[in-house]
Amino acid sequence: MSRWRKKARFVVEWNEASLDVAVNQARMDWQHARHLVEISEPDGGLDDVIYYLHVTEKRYMYLLAQAKRERNRQQA
């Protein structure tokens, strides 16, 4: 048996309200991370703060794209 099998895909069903809540929460997390970058000291764990900023930004952008795809799918 091969170790390299296909990974299982999960389909997540979003309703409009839960997706909007997730997008808004991701936006607030991203804004919080930007604020942390502004107030952090250069020698006090700035690498961790920058990593957190990148992670929250990517999550926010992913959820925005997901919301756009979902709205286009519902309109079609």
PyMOL commands that set and color helices and strands:
alter all, ss='L'
color gray80, all
select helices_A, chain A and resi 16-39+46-75
alter helices_A, ss='H'
color red, helices_A
deselect
rebuild
show_as cartoon
